[in-house]
């Protein structure tokens, strides 16, 4: 279920996905909600474009650290490619 930041308190939140389109964000919200995950979604900037780089706004999806492995597995099984940091 989509939650507000204060729901998570001091918990470590892990970025699991950046949706670049509204339709994609809405589909992911449904997948996470139907699976019973608590998640936070916030708008933020990302860099996009191959030839002409520009800053764009996307929906950044976060889950609590203990939910990270299961949430990533759900994303993969649902056809999403989870966000990966540089060191992964």
N, C-alpha and C positions, 0 to 999 in steps of 0.2 A: 504494500500500500504506500502511496506517496505520502511522505512526511515532511514536516517543517524542520529546519536545522536544530531547533532546541529539543526536539524529540530525541536526538542522538546524544545530547549532552556533551561529555568529554570524550566520547568514543572516537577512535581513529576511523575516518571514512576513506574508502578506496574508490578511485575513479575507475569505472568499469566500461563506460561507453560514451562516445560523443556523437550525438545525432545531429546531422547536418541539415535535415529537412523535417518539417513539422510532421508529415505523415509517418516518417520513420520513428520519431520520438513518441507519437501516439501509439504506434504499434508496440514499441518496446514497453511503454507504460502498461499496456494491457497484459503483455507476457509476464512482466514482473508482478503485477497485482494478482493475476490469476494463479501464479505460483506461490503467493503468500509472502513475498519478500517486502521488507520495509526498505524504502529507498528515498534518496533525495535527488531532485532534479533542479538544476540552476542554469540560467543562461550565462554564457561566458564567451570570450573571444578565442578564435583559433585562426591559424594561418591557412589559407586555401588557394588553390589555383596552381597550375603547372607553369604556364608561361608568364602570366601576369599575377604575381602573388598579391593577395589582399587579405585584410583582416575581415573575418566574418563572425556572425553570432551563431552558436550552436547550443543544444541542450546537453549539459554535462550530467551524467547519471552516476551517483555514488551509492555504495552500500557500506554497512559496518564491516570491519575487518573480518569478523568471524563468518560473515555471509559471502565473502569474496569468492572462494573456490566454487561453491554451489551456484552462485549467481553467474559466474563465467561459464560454467558447464551448461546452464540453462540457455545462455545467450548463444553458445555454439550450436546446441540442439535446436534452437529456434531460427537459425540462419543468420545470426549476427556475428560479427567479428569483434570480440572484446578489445578494449583499449589496452595497448601494451606500452610500458615505459621503455626508455632507452636501454635499461639494463636487463630486460626480460628476454 
